[in-house]
Amino acid sequence: MARIIKFEKNDCAPCAQVSAYLDNKGIAYETINPFDEPELAVRFKVRTVPTVIVLENDEIKNRIIGFNPAELDQIAL
């Protein structure tokens, strides 16, 4: 089973759009603020928010930057 991590920060409109989209699709995810946990941001090479990382067996299978419904649909399958 894939693990989905969404990097976001407070007061970020695209971050809220991604959350609403994933919630609407019933997709479970973890939320991490890269400013609060910079070591994770470095580990996953997060340079902007929102960034959604899909992990399988601790390997990055997909990275989605920004609010992109077409790409987000790929993880909904």
Secondary structure, 3 states (H helix, E strand, C coil): CCEEEEECCCCCHHHHHHHHHHHHHCCCCEEECCCCCHHHHHHCCCCCCCEEEEEECCEEEEEEECCCHHHHHHHHC
